[in-house]
Amino acid sequence: RIIVSQAFRVPAFLDDSIAKSEEILRQHKQEILQTLPTAFEPQRELIENITFDEEDRKDIILSGVFNEDRFQQFCDVLQEKDWFIFYNQFRNTMPFVTSDNPVVIADTQRGAGKVTSIGLGNDRAVILYPITPSILIGIYSKGFLLGRAHEFENVRILVDDMKFITKVNYLVIRQCHKHSFIPEPLFTAVSKQDQLQDSS
């Protein structure tokens, strides 16, 4: 439930949904007007002038997502997938980073995506959620690893692949809204590198 909440509350999801909601509202009004009974014809202008500001649309979107039945459906989708627990053996030099958009929805064919563009239930979707600098939760479809992913489900997997850790961190930073949070000692190392580049 925490992962679903995080995925849908972040600004990236809300901004994307609010931008799309204006067109959806226009389409719905058009459908209503096209099927408007003659008895309601005097209300046509009122319907045409219905508007919702950004805050109203955000409230409508969140009310829909967090409707208990709908929210449980999203949770059920994730529960049906295979869960991996990755333990970062390079935590002291290359920790997992996080951001203000902490749940990364990665498209196995296209890289980082968004909940609205790929969907939690899509078999291509991989959900990555760094919960500490050492621990990453990865949620994969049943078809991952040729259907053998369940053999590793809920087992702590020691990760000593720097390329994998760097790729995860890249996706987290790429999908952030405004801020990424880099733990020590990596933050100091990155800051020093920036200082050297600025002075050169």
N, CA, C and O of each residue as an XYZ file, in Angstrom:
800
protein
N       0.828     -1.203      0.000
C       0.000      0.000      0.000
C       0.870      1.264      0.000
O       0.509      2.276     -0.602
N       2.010      1.194      0.676
C       2.907      2.347      0.702
C       3.432      2.631     -0.705
O       3.484      3.784     -1.133
N       3.815      1.584     -1.415
C       4.366      1.763     -2.763
C       3.320      2.365     -3.696
O       3.631      3.276     -4.463
N       2.092      1.871     -3.640
C       1.032      2.424     -4.492
C       0.773      3.876     -4.130
O       0.619      4.720     -5.012
N       0.724      4.173     -2.832
C       0.503      5.557     -2.398
C       1.596      6.477     -2.898
O       1.317      7.566     -3.399
N       2.846      6.042     -2.763
C       3.975      6.851     -3.203
C       3.934      7.085     -4.706
O       4.230      8.183     -5.180
N       3.568      6.053     -5.450
C       3.567      6.153     -6.914
C       2.553      7.173     -7.410
O       2.803      7.878     -8.388
N       1.394      7.252     -6.728
C       0.319      8.106     -7.224
C       0.270      9.489     -6.581
O      -0.421     10.371     -7.091
N       0.977      9.700     -5.488
C       0.937     11.004     -4.820
C       2.000     11.969     -5.329
O       1.919     13.171     -5.077
N       2.978     11.462     -6.029
C       4.108     12.303     -6.407
C       3.702     13.342     -7.449
O       2.790     13.101     -8.239
N       4.371     14.495     -7.457
C       4.035     15.565     -8.410
C       4.080     15.126     -9.867
O       3.280     15.592    -10.678
N       5.005     14.234    -10.210
C       5.134     13.813    -11.613
C       3.840     13.178    -12.105
O       3.380     13.481    -13.206
N       3.245     12.296    -11.295
C       1.988     11.660    -11.673
C       0.852     12.676    -11.719
O       0.063     12.691    -12.664
N       0.772     13.532    -10.683
C      -0.322     14.503    -10.613
C      -0.248     15.509    -11.758
O      -1.265     15.826    -12.375
N       0.957     16.013    -12.044
C       1.109     16.979    -13.138
C       0.669     16.374    -14.464
O      -0.017     17.021    -15.255
N       1.067     15.129    -14.698
C       0.713     14.446    -15.938
C      -0.798     14.227    -16.025
O      -1.402     14.433    -17.077
N      -1.401     13.807    -14.911
C      -2.834     13.533    -14.886
C      -3.653     14.812    -15.026
O      -4.667     14.825    -15.724
N      -3.220     15.886    -14.369
C      -3.934     17.161    -14.460
C      -3.893     17.690    -15.891
O      -4.885     18.215    -16.397
N      -2.735     17.545    -16.536
C      -2.607     18.007    -17.922
C      -3.564     17.251    -18.840
O      -4.141     17.839    -19.755
N      -3.733     15.953    -18.600
C      -4.627     15.145    -19.431
C      -6.098     15.359    -19.084
O      -6.974     15.157    -19.925
N      -6.369     15.772    -17.835
C      -7.755     15.857    -17.371
C      -8.560     16.914    -18.107
O      -9.773     16.761    -18.247
N      -7.931     17.979    -18.581
C      -8.654     19.029    -19.291
C      -9.274     18.480    -20.580
O     -10.424     18.777    -20.902
N      -8.503     17.682    -21.307
C      -9.015     17.088    -22.541
C     -10.098     16.051    -22.232
O     -11.087     15.948    -22.959
N      -9.910     15.285    -21.156
C     -10.914     14.291    -20.757
C     -12.224     14.983    -20.395
O     -13.298     14.517    -20.777
N     -12.141     16.103    -19.652
C     -13.338     16.858    -19.290
C     -14.050     17.382    -20.540
O     -15.277     17.333    -20.628
N     -13.284     17.875    -21.491
C     -13.876     18.392    -22.735
C     -14.625     17.284    -23.475
O     -15.723     17.501    -23.989
N     -14.024     16.099    -23.524
C     -14.658     14.971    -24.209
C     -15.947     14.546    -23.519
O     -16.946     14.250    -24.174
N     -15.915     14.519    -22.169
C     -17.110     14.128    -21.421
C     -18.243     15.135    -21.616
O     -19.400     14.750    -21.781
N     -17.909     16.407    -21.597
C     -18.945     17.424    -21.819
C     -19.552     17.281    -23.212
O     -20.761     17.423    -23.393
N     -18.703     16.999    -24.183
C     -19.183     16.834    -25.561
C     -20.132     15.638    -25.667
O     -21.162     15.712    -26.338
N     -19.774     14.526    -24.995
C     -20.631     13.339    -25.007
C     -21.979     13.627    -24.350
O     -23.018     13.187    -24.843
N     -21.964     14.365    -23.239
C     -23.213     14.705    -22.545
C     -24.093     15.586    -23.422
O     -25.301     15.370    -23.518
N     -23.479     16.580    -24.061
C     -24.249     17.503    -24.899
C     -24.846     16.810    -26.118
O     -25.939     17.153    -26.566
N     -24.119     15.832    -26.649
C     -24.608     15.112    -27.832
C     -25.819     14.238    -27.519
O     -26.641     13.967    -28.394
N     -25.923     13.800    -26.270
C     -27.034     12.922    -25.883
C     -28.020     13.630    -24.952
O     -28.837     12.985    -24.295
N     -27.937     14.950    -24.902
C     -28.770     15.727    -23.982
C     -30.247     15.643    -24.385
O     -30.592     16.006    -25.510
N     -31.125     15.173    -23.492
C     -32.560     15.117    -23.810
C     -33.115     16.517    -24.057
O     -32.616     17.504    -23.517
N     -34.139     16.580    -24.870
C     -34.747     17.864    -25.215
C     -35.201     18.626    -23.976
O     -35.127     19.854    -23.936
N     -35.661     17.913    -22.984
C     -36.161     18.566    -21.762
C     -35.070     19.349    -21.036
O     -35.364     20.288    -20.296
N     -33.796     18.958    -21.251
C     -32.692     19.635    -20.571
C     -31.986     20.659    -21.470
O     -30.933     21.181    -21.104
N     -32.547     20.939    -22.614
C     -31.921     21.862    -23.559
C     -31.617     23.227    -22.942
O     -30.577     23.809    -23.250
N     -32.487     23.757    -22.083
C     -32.170     25.054    -21.452
C     -30.889     25.029    -20.609
O     -30.297     26.076    -20.346
N     -30.463     23.825    -20.186
C     -29.242     23.714    -19.362
C     -27.972     23.532    -20.197
O     -26.882     23.384    -19.644
N     -28.109     23.541    -21.519
C     -26.971     23.317    -22.390
C     -25.821     24.289    -22.090
O     -24.667     23.880    -21.960
N     -26.152     25.555    -21.986
C     -25.109     26.563    -21.758
C     -24.429     26.367    -20.413
O     -23.221     26.566    -20.286
N     -25.211     25.975    -19.406
C     -24.617     25.721    -18.086
C     -23.593     24.590    -18.158
O     -22.511     24.673    -17.577
N     -23.959     23.528    -18.887
C     -23.042     22.385    -19.029
C     -21.783     22.801    -19.788
O     -20.673     22.413    -19.423
N     -21.963     23.587    -20.840
C     -20.817     24.042    -21.634
C     -19.843     24.862    -20.802
O     -18.642     24.866    -21.070
N     -20.360     25.558    -19.791
C     -19.525     26.463    -18.993
C     -18.964     25.816    -17.726
O     -18.305     26.481    -16.927
N     -19.224     24.528    -17.546
C     -18.661     23.832    -16.378
C     -17.139     23.788    -16.497
O     -16.605     23.358    -17.520
N     -16.456     24.223    -15.474
C     -14.991     24.179    -15.448
C     -14.519     23.721    -14.069
O     -15.223     23.877    -13.071
N     -13.322     23.157    -14.036
C     -12.685     22.777    -12.774
C     -11.274     23.347    -12.780
O     -10.525     23.143    -13.735
N     -10.907     24.062    -11.716
C      -9.545     24.580    -11.674
C      -8.582     23.444    -11.337
O      -9.007     22.312    -11.107
N      -7.300     23.746    -11.310
C      -6.277     22.706    -11.129
C      -6.434     21.959     -9.816
O      -6.270     20.740     -9.767
N      -6.755     22.693     -8.740
C      -6.919     22.051     -7.434
C      -8.119     21.111     -7.430
O      -8.064     20.021     -6.860
N      -9.220     21.549     -8.080
C     -10.405     20.691     -8.163
C     -10.088     19.401     -8.912
O     -10.489     18.316     -8.494
N      -9.364     19.530    -10.025
C      -9.027     18.360    -10.819
C      -8.105     17.418    -10.058
O      -8.234     16.198    -10.155
N      -7.166     17.995     -9.295
C      -6.260     17.169     -8.490
C      -7.047     16.392     -7.437
O      -6.779     15.213     -7.205
N      -8.024     17.055     -6.795
C      -8.845     16.380     -5.782
C      -9.651     15.241     -6.403
O      -9.794     14.172     -5.809
N     -10.174     15.483     -7.606
C     -10.961     14.448     -8.295
C     -10.083     13.250     -8.632
O     -10.488     12.101     -8.450
N      -8.870     13.528     -9.129
C      -7.935     12.456     -9.507
C      -7.565     11.615     -8.291
O      -7.610     10.386     -8.346
N      -7.195     12.283     -7.180
C      -6.794     11.552     -5.976
C      -7.967     10.797     -5.358
O      -7.794      9.701     -4.825
N      -9.161     11.385     -5.429
C     -10.340     10.698     -4.904
C     -10.585      9.408     -5.681
O     -10.978      8.392     -5.108
N     -10.347      9.461     -6.994
C     -10.524      8.267     -7.815
C      -9.483      7.206     -7.513
O      -9.809      6.030     -7.356
N      -8.230      7.626     -7.431
C      -7.137      6.677     -7.176
C      -7.284      6.040     -5.803
O      -7.087      4.835     -5.652
N      -7.635      6.854     -4.788
C      -7.650      6.359     -3.417
C      -9.036      5.910     -2.957
O      -9.255      5.679     -1.768
N      -9.968      5.788     -3.899
C     -11.197      5.070     -3.599
C     -10.795      3.667     -3.138
O      -9.987      3.010     -3.794
N     -11.343      3.211     -2.033
C     -10.842      1.988     -1.395
C     -10.825      0.788     -2.338
O      -9.848      0.039     -2.373
N     -11.904      0.603     -3.105
C     -11.957     -0.549     -4.013
C     -10.909     -0.432     -5.111
O     -10.217     -1.399     -5.429
N     -10.800      0.763     -5.688
C      -9.833      0.974     -6.772
C      -8.404      0.856     -6.247
O      -7.541      0.261     -6.893
N      -8.168      1.429     -5.067
C      -6.839      1.371     -4.472
C      -6.432     -0.078     -4.217
O      -5.284     -0.457     -4.450
N      -7.376     -0.885     -3.738
C      -7.087     -2.291     -3.472
C      -6.762     -3.028     -4.761
O      -5.946     -3.950     -4.762
N      -7.396     -2.628     -5.857
C      -7.090     -3.252     -7.149
C      -5.629     -3.021     -7.527
O      -4.955     -3.935     -8.002
N      -5.141     -1.797     -7.316
C      -3.733     -1.502     -7.603
C      -2.825     -2.352     -6.711
O      -1.816     -2.884     -7.174
N      -3.189     -2.477     -5.425
C      -2.385     -3.287     -4.504
C      -2.371     -4.750     -4.936
O      -1.337     -5.413     -4.866
N      -3.518     -5.250     -5.382
C      -3.608     -6.643     -5.820
C      -2.721     -6.899     -7.033
O      -2.117     -7.965     -7.161
N      -2.649     -5.896     -7.934
C      -1.793     -6.027     -9.119
C      -0.345     -6.247     -8.694
O       0.339     -7.115     -9.236
N       0.123     -5.460     -7.724
C       1.511     -5.596     -7.265
C       1.723     -6.900     -6.509
O       2.775     -7.527     -6.637
N       0.745     -7.308     -5.731
C       0.887     -8.543     -4.952
C       0.991     -9.774     -5.842
O       1.562    -10.789     -5.443
N       0.442     -9.683     -7.038
C       0.493    -10.811     -7.969
C       1.843    -10.924     -8.669
O       2.128    -11.934     -9.314
N       2.664     -9.903     -8.546
C       3.978     -9.925     -9.189
C       4.997    -10.578     -8.255
O       4.687    -10.900     -7.108
N       6.210    -10.768     -8.760
C       7.290    -11.340     -7.955
C       8.126    -10.222     -7.342
O       8.515     -9.274     -8.024
N       8.393    -10.349     -6.052
C       9.114     -9.314     -5.301
C      10.550     -9.774     -5.025
O      10.793    -10.905     -4.601
N      11.490     -8.861     -5.278
C      12.907     -9.125     -5.012
C      13.407     -8.124     -3.971
O      12.988     -6.967     -3.957
N      14.295     -8.578     -3.112
C      14.925     -7.692     -2.130
C      16.421     -7.673     -2.429
O      17.123     -8.656     -2.196
N      16.899     -6.540     -2.948
C      18.306     -6.404     -3.320
C      19.071     -5.720     -2.194
O      18.668     -4.666     -1.701
N      20.181     -6.336     -1.796
C      21.033     -5.755     -0.753
C      22.336     -5.294     -1.400
O      23.078     -6.094     -1.971
N      22.598     -4.011     -1.302
C      23.721     -3.367     -1.982
C      25.028     -3.596     -1.221
O      25.218     -3.067     -0.126
N      25.912     -4.373     -1.801
C      27.203     -4.647     -1.156
C      28.174     -3.481     -1.286
O      29.213     -3.455     -0.627
N      27.831     -2.510     -2.143
C      28.684     -1.331     -2.314
C      28.089     -0.102     -1.637
O      28.344      1.031     -2.045
N      27.295     -0.341     -0.600
C      26.610      0.761      0.058
C      27.572      1.879      0.480
O      27.209      3.054      0.425
N      28.789      1.527      0.899
C      29.730      2.530      1.402
C      30.367      3.372      0.304
O      30.937      4.426      0.583
N      30.273      2.917     -0.937
C      30.856      3.691     -2.036
C      29.827      4.102     -3.083
O      29.925      5.187     -3.657
N      28.839      3.241     -3.336
C      27.797      3.540     -4.322
C      26.436      3.127     -3.754
O      25.880      2.106     -4.158
N      25.892      3.928     -2.808
C      24.603      3.584     -2.207
C      23.449      3.804     -3.186
O      23.594      4.521     -4.176
N      22.306      3.184     -2.900
C      21.100      3.484     -3.660
C      20.656      4.907     -3.310
O      20.661      5.292     -2.141
N      20.278      5.673     -4.314
C      19.767      7.018     -4.080
C      18.244      6.980     -4.152
O      17.656      6.011     -4.633
N      17.618      8.048     -3.669
C      16.168      8.156     -3.787
C      15.836      9.578     -4.220
O      16.736     10.382     -4.461
N      14.540      9.893     -4.318
C      14.155     11.207     -4.819
C      12.759     11.573     -4.321
O      12.144     10.835     -3.552
N      12.271     12.737     -4.779
C      10.913     13.150     -4.425
C       9.873     12.383     -5.240
O       8.673     12.602     -5.078
N      10.319     11.500     -6.101
C       9.442     10.585     -6.847
C      10.016      9.191     -6.628
O      10.580      8.601     -7.549
N       9.874      8.654     -5.397
C      10.696      7.511     -4.967
C      10.396      6.180     -5.623
O      11.253      5.296     -5.635
N       9.194      6.013     -6.171
C       8.851      4.742     -6.814
C       9.079      4.879     -8.314
O       8.355      5.601     -8.999
N      10.085      4.186     -8.811
C      10.418      4.254    -10.231
C       9.645      3.174    -10.981
O       9.713      1.991    -10.647
N       8.914      3.606    -11.997
C       8.237      2.656    -12.884
C       9.109      2.554    -14.130
O       9.097      3.447    -14.977
N       9.863      1.466    -14.241
C      10.784      1.299    -15.363
C      10.153      0.418    -16.429
O       9.563     -0.619    -16.127
N      10.282      0.837    -17.659
C       9.809      0.064    -18.807
C      10.997     -0.757    -19.299
O      12.013     -0.196    -19.708
N      10.873     -2.076    -19.262
C      12.009     -2.935    -19.633
C      12.416     -2.761    -21.091
O      13.498     -3.196    -21.485
N      11.565     -2.133    -21.894
C      11.903     -1.906    -23.297
C      12.359     -0.472    -23.567
O      13.099     -0.227    -24.519
N      11.919      0.481    -22.729
C      12.189      1.892    -23.035
C      12.859      2.672    -21.921
O      13.079      3.872    -22.082
N      13.194      2.055    -20.804
C      13.775      2.806    -19.707
C      12.701      3.320    -18.767
O      11.596      2.778    -18.738
N      13.004      4.350    -18.005
C      12.053      4.865    -17.014
C      10.799      5.375    -17.689
O      10.856      6.015    -18.739
N       9.673      5.085    -17.078
C       8.398      5.545    -17.614
C       7.583      6.218    -16.538
O       8.136      6.669    -15.536
N       6.273      6.295    -16.726
C       5.368      6.861    -15.735
C       4.208      5.901    -15.544
O       3.891      5.096    -16.420
N       3.574      6.004    -14.365
C       2.434      5.142    -14.088
C       1.375      5.310    -15.166
O       0.774      4.333    -15.612
N       1.148      6.554    -15.583
C       0.078      6.816    -16.536
C       0.401      6.332    -17.939
O      -0.517      6.108    -18.728
N       1.672      6.162    -18.275
C       2.023      5.791    -19.641
C       2.246      4.294    -19.812
O       2.067      3.774    -20.913
N       2.631      3.591    -18.755
C       2.887      2.157    -18.907
C       1.942      1.316    -18.056
O       1.576      0.217    -18.471
N       1.542      1.784    -16.904
C       0.604      1.036    -16.065
C       1.307      0.049    -15.154
O       2.275     -0.594    -15.557
N       0.824     -0.071    -13.932
C       1.443     -0.974    -12.965
C       1.321     -2.434    -13.377
O       2.193     -3.247    -13.070
N       0.237     -2.761    -14.074
C      -0.003     -4.157    -14.422
C       0.665     -4.622    -15.697
O       0.625     -5.810    -16.014
N       1.278     -3.712    -16.436
C       1.928     -4.065    -17.687
C       3.097     -5.015    -17.424
O       3.898     -4.776    -16.520
N       3.200     -6.094    -18.210
C       4.289     -7.068    -18.014
C       5.664     -6.453    -18.251
O       6.668     -6.982    -17.774
N       5.720     -5.333    -18.987
C       7.005     -4.668    -19.217
C       7.419     -3.814    -18.027
O       8.572     -3.391    -17.935
N       6.480     -3.558    -17.112
C       6.761     -2.654    -16.001
C       7.572     -3.340    -14.908
O       7.246     -4.441    -14.465
N       8.640     -2.657    -14.482
C       9.411     -3.071    -13.316
C       9.320     -1.937    -12.310
O       9.622     -0.788    -12.631
N       8.905     -2.261    -11.096
C       8.779     -1.237    -10.060
C      10.008     -1.321     -9.169
O      10.300     -2.373     -8.600
N      10.721     -0.221     -9.052
C      11.937     -0.157     -8.241
C      11.714      0.852     -7.115
O      11.318      1.991     -7.361
N      11.971      0.423     -5.883
C      11.711      1.287     -4.735
C      12.870      1.185     -3.745
O      12.907      0.266     -2.928
N      13.830      2.136     -3.814
C      14.920      2.140     -2.837
C      14.376      2.570     -1.479
O      13.842      3.672     -1.351
N      14.501      1.723     -0.471
C      13.971      2.090      0.847
C      15.068      2.513      1.821
O      14.788      3.167      2.825
N      16.316      2.142      1.528
C      17.480      2.638      2.282
C      18.648      2.680      1.294
O      18.528      2.168      0.181
N      19.783      3.287      1.687
C      20.951      3.248      0.810
C      21.444      1.825      0.522
O      22.190      1.600     -0.431
N      21.021      0.872      1.354
C      21.472     -0.509      1.199
C      20.445     -1.422      0.542
O      20.811     -2.441     -0.045
N      19.161     -1.068      0.635
C      18.103     -2.006      0.260
C      17.201     -1.427     -0.831
O      16.737     -0.289     -0.750
N      16.973     -2.245     -1.841
C      16.097     -1.898     -2.953
C      15.050     -2.997     -3.112
O      15.386     -4.182     -3.136
N      13.785     -2.604     -3.221
C      12.731     -3.558     -3.557
C      12.504     -3.492     -5.060
O      12.319     -2.412     -5.620
N      12.517     -4.641     -5.704
C      12.222     -4.723     -7.129
C      11.013     -5.615     -7.336
O      10.966     -6.725     -6.806
N      10.037     -5.147     -8.096
C       8.809     -5.906     -8.330
C       8.700     -6.176     -9.826
O       8.652     -5.246    -10.631
N       8.661     -7.456    -10.190
C       8.746     -7.872    -11.587
C       7.535     -8.711    -11.981
O       6.861     -9.284    -11.124
N       7.267     -8.778    -13.272
C       6.167     -9.605    -13.775
C       6.526    -11.076    -13.637
O       7.696    -11.436    -13.499
N       5.505    -11.918    -13.676
C       5.711    -13.363    -13.533
C       6.559    -13.943    -14.665
O       7.176    -14.995    -14.499
N       6.594    -13.271    -15.803
C       7.354    -13.787    -16.939
C       8.828    -13.431    -16.903
O       9.597    -13.877    -17.754
N       9.227    -12.631    -15.925
C      10.633    -12.215    -15.828
C      11.525    -13.428    -15.568
O      11.126    -14.360    -14.870
N      12.736    -13.411    -16.133
C      13.691    -14.528    -16.017
C      13.079    -15.828    -16.530
O      13.243    -16.893    -15.935
N      12.366    -15.708    -17.653
C      11.749    -16.867    -18.309
C      10.797    -17.613    -17.367
O      10.682    -18.838    -17.402
N      10.122    -16.826    -16.526
C       9.143    -17.427    -15.628
C       9.724    -18.015    -14.359
O       8.995    -18.619    -13.572
N      11.031    -17.849    -14.140
C      11.663    -18.441    -12.952
C      11.886    -17.423    -11.839
O      12.554    -17.719    -10.848
N      11.324    -16.212    -12.003
C      11.554    -15.153    -11.020
C      11.057    -15.548     -9.632
O      11.630    -15.136     -8.623
N       9.993    -16.346     -9.584
C       9.415    -16.728     -8.288
C      10.407    -17.501     -7.419
O      10.245    -17.555     -6.199
N      11.427    -18.095     -8.030
C      12.423    -18.848     -7.262
C      13.248    -17.931     -6.364
O      13.842    -18.376     -5.382
N      13.278    -16.635     -6.716
C      14.066    -15.673     -5.937
C      13.180    -14.743     -5.122
O      13.677    -13.829     -4.466
N      11.859    -14.972     -5.160
C      10.937    -14.065     -4.502
C      11.152    -14.082     -2.995
O      11.305    -15.139     -2.383
N      11.161    -12.850     -2.394
C      11.305    -12.660     -0.947
C      12.624    -13.224     -0.395
O      12.732    -13.517      0.796
N      13.610    -13.368     -1.264
C      14.942    -13.801     -0.844
C      15.891    -12.606     -0.965
O      15.876    -11.900     -1.974
N      16.705    -12.384      0.047
C      17.648    -11.275     -0.024
C      18.733    -11.600     -1.043
O      19.451    -12.592     -0.915
N      18.837    -10.748     -2.052
C      19.802    -10.961     -3.127
C      20.958     -9.988     -2.938
O      20.766     -8.773     -2.972
N      22.162    -10.527     -2.737
C      23.338     -9.683     -2.568
C      23.779     -9.161     -3.932
O      24.025     -9.934     -4.858
N      23.874     -7.840     -4.038
C      24.214     -7.219     -5.313
C      25.640     -6.680     -5.258
O      25.950     -5.786     -4.470
N      26.497     -7.234     -6.103
C      27.865     -6.720     -6.205
C      28.155     -6.294     -7.644
O      29.304     -6.275     -8.087
N      27.087     -5.956     -8.358
C      27.190     -5.520     -9.750
C      27.056     -4.001     -9.797
O      25.948     -3.471     -9.714
N      28.177     -3.304     -9.931
C      28.171     -1.845     -9.925
C      27.341     -1.285    -11.079
O      26.727     -0.225    -10.950
N      27.324     -1.991    -12.196
C      26.556     -1.526    -13.347
C      25.065     -1.511    -13.026
O      24.360     -0.571    -13.394
N      24.583     -2.546    -12.343
C      23.170     -2.618    -11.950
C      22.818     -1.482    -10.996
O      21.797     -0.817    -11.174
N      23.652     -1.254     -9.987
C      23.399     -0.199     -8.993
C      23.393      1.171     -9.653
O      22.541      2.009     -9.357
N      24.347      1.392    -10.546
C      24.422      2.672    -11.250
C      23.199      2.880    -12.131
O      22.673      3.990    -12.215
N      22.746      1.819    -12.785
C      21.559      1.902    -13.648
C      20.325      2.260    -12.838
O      19.529      3.103    -13.251
N      20.161      1.616    -11.673
C      19.025      1.934    -10.804
C      19.081      3.395    -10.373
O      18.077      4.105    -10.436
N      20.251      3.838     -9.938
C      20.399      5.226     -9.506
C      20.115      6.206    -10.644
O      19.523      7.264    -10.430
N      20.540      5.847    -11.842
C      20.276      6.693    -13.013
C      18.770      6.826    -13.238
O      18.277      7.923    -13.500
N      18.034      5.708    -13.136
C      16.590      5.739    -13.335
C      15.896      6.571    -12.255
O      14.969      7.328    -12.544
N      16.355      6.422    -11.001
C      15.774      7.191     -9.894
C      15.969      8.691    -10.127
O      15.033      9.477     -9.980
N      17.185      9.077    -10.490
C      17.483     10.498    -10.710
C      16.738     11.021    -11.932
O      16.214     12.135    -11.919
N      16.695     10.214    -12.984
C      16.015     10.631    -14.213
C      14.525     10.857    -14.000
O      13.937     11.747    -14.614
N      13.908     10.055    -13.132
C      12.469     10.156    -12.940
C      12.077     11.076    -11.783
O      10.891     11.203    -11.479
N      13.047     11.718    -11.133
C      12.700     12.613    -10.030
C      11.906     13.813    -10.546
O      11.978     14.156    -11.726
N      11.152     14.441     -9.652
C      10.387     15.631    -10.033
C      11.290     16.860     -9.996
O      11.442     17.556    -10.999
N      11.888     17.121     -8.834
C      12.818     18.252     -8.699
C      14.101     17.884     -7.963
O      15.164     18.431     -8.258
N      14.009     16.956     -7.001
C      15.148     16.688     -6.128
C      15.475     15.200     -6.040
O      14.586     14.352     -5.980
N      16.770     14.909     -6.035
C      17.262     13.576     -5.718
C      18.010     13.665     -4.393
O      18.573     14.708     -4.060
N      18.014     12.573     -3.644
C      18.652     12.562     -2.331
C      19.764     11.524     -2.351
O      19.520     10.320     -2.430
N      21.001     12.029     -2.277
C      22.176     11.173     -2.423
C      22.843     11.003     -1.061
O      23.296     11.988     -0.478
N      22.914      9.777     -0.539
C      23.510      9.550      0.780
C      25.021      9.753      0.754
O      25.661      9.736     -0.297
N      25.555      9.944      1.936
C      27.011      9.946      2.098
C      27.521      8.503      1.978
O      26.785      7.572      2.306
N      28.754      8.297      1.520
C      29.752      9.298      1.140
C      29.671      9.719     -0.330
O      30.480     10.519     -0.800
N      28.680      9.170     -1.056
C      28.578      9.475     -2.481
C      28.315     10.953     -2.706
O      28.839     11.532     -3.658
N      27.510     11.578     -1.844
C      27.195     12.998     -2.011
C      28.462     13.842     -1.973
O      28.639     14.733     -2.804
N      29.344     13.569     -1.018
C      30.598     14.320     -0.902
C      31.466     14.115     -2.134
O      32.085     15.054     -2.634
N      31.506     12.867     -2.622
C      32.320     12.567     -3.807
C      31.789     13.320     -5.025
O      32.564     13.882     -5.799
N      30.472     13.328     -5.190
C      29.863     14.040     -6.322
C      30.086     15.541     -6.193
O      30.389     16.214     -7.178
N      29.936     16.069     -4.970
C      30.131     17.503     -4.735
C      31.560     17.927     -5.056
O      31.781     18.977     -5.660
N      32.528     17.110     -4.650
C      33.930     17.426     -4.930
C      34.196     17.414     -6.423
O      34.940     18.246     -6.943
N      33.579     16.458     -7.108
C      33.752     16.378     -8.569
C      33.176     17.610     -9.233
O      33.772     18.144    -10.168
N      32.016     18.076     -8.761
C      31.412     19.294     -9.316
C      32.297     20.511     -9.074
O      32.439     21.370     -9.944
N      32.891     20.577     -7.880
C      33.767     21.697     -7.551
C      34.997     21.715     -8.461
O      35.438     22.774     -8.907
N      35.543     20.524     -8.727
C      36.713     20.438     -9.597
C      36.362     20.885    -11.017
O      37.155     21.561    -11.672
N      35.170     20.505    -11.490
C      34.739     20.895    -12.831
C      34.490     22.394    -12.907
O      34.793     23.030    -13.917
N      33.928     22.967    -11.818
C      33.660     24.407    -11.813
C      34.951     25.224    -11.806
O      35.015     26.305    -12.392
N      35.984     24.696    -11.133
C      37.235     25.439    -11.041
C      38.133     25.273    -12.256
O      39.069     26.049    -12.450
N      37.855     24.268    -13.072
C      38.718     24.029    -14.246
C      38.295     24.878    -15.437
O      38.911     24.801    -16.500
